[in-house]
Amino acid sequence: MLLTIDIGNTSIHLGVFDGSNLVKTWKMQSVTERTCDEYSLMIYGFFRAADLKPENIEGAIISSVVPPLTPIFQNLCQQLFQVKALTLGPGLKTGMPILYENPAEVGADRVAGAVAAYEKFGGPVIVVDLGTATTFDAVSARGEYLGGAIAPGILISAEALTIHTAKLPRVELSKPKRVIGRTTVASMHSGIYIGYVGLISHLVNEMKKELGPGTRVVATGGFASWIAADVPVIEKVEPYLVLEGLRIIYERNKA
């Protein structure tokens, strides 16, 4: 079995694959202050609760956008599972040409998501990742990573309203009943939710003009299922796209 680890700014997602079958997933908070032992204890508990044995893990692969956590999880894989984890980055074969001016700048999670989207849907394809940041990644018909766009995440935008204004309250993210809010909270719900529907729709449509006819659009990330129903340009929600991409990249580097 294969352990895939996606370390993000807010959350860490883990997935166990048996072949191409995703057997189990977990999610935990990204905390740079935690030690390798603390994370190991948590993950060992996950395995026990799922009736999975650590000794059955034959390989591991990590994508990380949080540099302090990368060596912690590399050590964890060695200590808990007795495997040396591959880490997505320069030197690892992805099977996808990266046409960014500086390929090293592209987040590992963005590369993994793009690889999985092209494998599943072909190209051209756009991956909309609605996480801590909202990212848009474009893959050509030939399977080349072309680049994309980065916007603040939905939660970041909501928190910014509270932090940088004197009278606006902190609100829970919620789908509004109408566009024209009749209270401050309702107005904030409308601005955040409907605003992001518009942001996603417009950016995707502009990217489609550059990519050409037949462009597919897939969404992933923590907020994808929440907002996708109101964004007609999103054709498919794939919550585990990055984990799938990590599995594919691991298979391409096994030999």
C-alpha positions in Angstrom: 0.0 0.0 0.0 1.0 3.6 -0.7 0.8 6.5 1.7 0.2 9.9 0.1 0.7 13.1 2.1 -0.4 16.6 1.0 0.9 19.3 3.4 -1.0 22.5 2.9 -0.9 25.9 4.7 -4.1 25.1 6.7 -4.5 21.3 6.5 -2.6 18.1 5.9 -4.4 15.5 3.9 -3.3 11.9 4.0 -4.5 9.0 1.8 -3.7 5.3 1.7 -3.9 3.6 -1.7 -4.1 -0.1 -2.5 -3.1 -0.1 -6.1 -5.2 2.7 -7.7 -7.9 2.3 -5.1 -8.1 5.0 -2.4 -8.7 3.0 0.7 -8.8 5.7 3.4 -8.2 9.5 3.9 -7.6 11.7 6.9 -7.3 15.4 7.5 -5.4 17.2 10.2 -4.4 20.8 11.0 -1.0 22.0 9.8 0.9 23.1 12.9 4.5 23.8 12.4 5.1 23.6 16.2 4.2 19.9 16.4 7.1 17.5 16.6 7.6 14.4 14.5 6.6 12.3 17.5 3.4 14.2 17.9 2.4 13.7 14.3 3.5 10.1 14.4 1.2 9.4 17.4 -1.7 11.0 15.6 -1.2 9.1 12.4 -0.7 5.8 14.3 -4.0 6.4 15.9 -5.6 7.0 12.5 -4.3 3.7 11.3 -5.5 1.8 14.4 -9.0 3.3 14.2 -9.2 2.3 10.5 -7.8 -1.2 11.2 -4.8 -0.6 9.0 -1.3 -1.8 9.8 1.7 0.6 9.4 3.8 -2.3 8.3 1.7 -2.7 5.2 2.8 0.6 3.8 5.4 -0.1 1.1 6.0 3.5 -0.1 5.1 7.1 0.6 5.1 10.4 -1.3 4.9 13.9 0.0 3.8 17.2 -1.5 4.4 20.2 0.7 4.0 24.0 0.6 5.1 24.3 4.2 8.9 23.9 4.2 9.3 23.4 8.0 6.9 20.4 8.0 8.6 18.7 5.0 11.5 17.1 7.0 9.2 16.2 9.9 7.1 14.1 7.6 10.1 12.6 5.8 11.4 11.5 9.2 7.9 10.3 10.2 7.7 8.0 7.2 11.1 6.5 8.0 10.4 6.0 11.7 6.7 4.9 11.6 6.6 3.1 8.3 10.2 2.2 7.6 10.0 3.7 4.1 11.9 6.6 2.5 9.3 9.0 1.2 9.6 10.6 -2.2 9.1 14.4 -2.0 7.5 16.1 -5.0 9.9 18.7 -6.3 12.8 19.2 -8.7 14.4 15.9 -9.8 11.2 13.9 -9.5 9.5 12.7 -12.8 6.0 14.0 -13.1 5.4 13.2 -16.8 4.2 16.7 -17.3 6.4 19.5 -18.8 6.3 22.6 -16.6 6.3 25.7 -18.8 6.4 28.2 -16.0 9.3 30.7 -16.4 10.7 29.2 -13.1 9.3 25.7 -12.7 10.6 25.6 -9.1 8.1 28.3 -8.1 5.0 26.1 -8.9 3.5 24.7 -5.7 3.9 20.9 -5.4 0.1 20.5 -4.8 -0.6 22.4 -8.0 1.6 20.1 -10.0 0.0 17.0 -8.5 -3.5 18.3 -9.1 -2.7 19.1 -12.7 -1.2 15.7 -13.3 -4.3 13.9 -11.9 -6.7 16.2 -13.9 -4.9 15.5 -17.2 -4.8 11.8 -16.4 -8.5 11.7 -15.6 -9.9 14.2 -18.2 -7.3 14.8 -20.8 -6.6 18.3 -22.0 -6.9 21.2 -22.2 -8.1 21.2 -18.6 -8.3 23.8 -15.8 -8.0 22.9 -12.1 -9.6 25.2 -9.7 -8.3 24.5 -6.1 -10.4 26.2 -3.5 -8.2 26.0 -0.4 -6.3 28.5 1.7 -5.6 30.2 -1.6 -7.8 29.9 -4.7 -5.6 28.7 -7.5 -6.3 28.2 -11.2 -4.0 25.9 -13.1 -4.1 25.4 -16.9 -2.9 22.2 -18.7 -2.7 22.2 -22.5 -4.1 19.6 -24.9 -0.6 18.1 -25.0 -0.4 17.7 -21.2 1.9 20.7 -20.6 1.5 22.7 -17.4 1.1 26.3 -18.7 0.6 28.3 -15.5 -2.5 29.9 -14.0 -3.8 32.4 -11.6 -3.7 32.8 -7.8 -6.3 34.7 -5.7 -6.9 34.9 -2.0 -8.8 32.0 -0.5 -12.4 32.4 0.5 -11.6 32.2 4.2 -8.7 34.6 3.9 -11.0 37.2 2.3 -13.6 36.8 5.0 -11.1 37.2 7.8 -9.5 40.2 6.1 -12.9 42.0 6.3 -12.9 41.6 10.0 -9.2 42.3 10.6 -9.0 45.5 8.5 -12.4 47.1 9.3 -13.5 48.6 12.6 -17.2 47.6 12.7 -17.5 44.5 10.5 -18.0 41.3 12.6 -16.5 37.9 12.1 -19.0 35.7 10.2 -19.3 32.1 9.4 -19.2 31.3 5.7 -22.7 30.8 4.5 -24.6 30.7 1.2 -26.8 33.8 1.1 -30.6 33.6 0.4 -30.4 36.7 -1.8 -27.8 39.0 -3.3 -29.1 42.2 -1.7 -28.4 41.7 2.0 -30.6 43.5 4.5 -28.2 43.2 7.5 -24.5 43.6 7.7 -24.0 39.9 8.2 -26.2 39.0 5.2 -24.4 41.6 3.1 -21.0 40.1 4.0 -22.4 36.6 3.1 -23.5 37.9 -0.2 -20.3 39.7 -1.0 -18.1 36.8 -0.1 -20.1 33.9 -1.6 -21.5 35.6 -4.7 -18.3 37.5 -5.1 -16.3 34.2 -5.3 -18.9 32.7 -7.7 -18.2 35.6 -10.0 -14.4 35.5 -9.5 -14.2 31.8 -10.4 -16.6 32.1 -13.3 -14.8 35.0 -14.9 -11.3 33.7 -14.5 -12.2 30.3 -15.8 -13.9 31.8 -18.9 -10.9 34.1 -19.6 -8.6 31.1 -19.3 -10.8 29.1 -21.6 -10.4 31.7 -24.3 -6.7 31.2 -24.2 -6.8 27.4 -24.0 -9.4 26.9 -26.7 -12.5 24.7 -27.4 -13.1 21.6 -25.4 -11.5 22.8 -22.2 -12.6 20.8 -19.2 -12.9 22.3 -15.7 -12.4 20.4 -12.4 -12.5 21.7 -8.9 -10.8 20.5 -5.7 -9.9 21.8 -2.3 -11.8 22.3 0.9 -14.4 24.8 -0.4 -15.0 23.1 -3.7 -18.1 21.1 -2.8 -19.6 24.1 -0.9 -19.6 26.5 -3.9 -19.4 24.4 -7.0 -23.1 24.0 -7.5 -23.5 27.7 -8.1 -20.5 27.9 -10.5 -21.8 26.4 -13.8 -18.3 26.5 -15.4 -17.2 23.8 -12.9 -18.0 20.4 -14.5 -16.6 18.1 -11.8 -15.6 18.2 -8.1 -12.7 15.8 -7.2 -11.9 16.2 -3.5 -8.9 13.9 -3.6 -7.3 15.2 -6.8 -4.0 16.0 -5.3 -3.7 12.7 -3.5 -4.5 11.0 -6.8 -1.8 13.0 -8.5 0.7 12.0 -5.9 -0.1 8.3 -6.5 0.4 8.7 -10.3 3.7 10.5 -9.8 4.9 7.9 -7.3 4.1 5.2 -9.9 6.1 7.1 -12.5 9.1 7.2 -10.2 9.1 3.6 -9.0 11.4 2.2 -11.6 
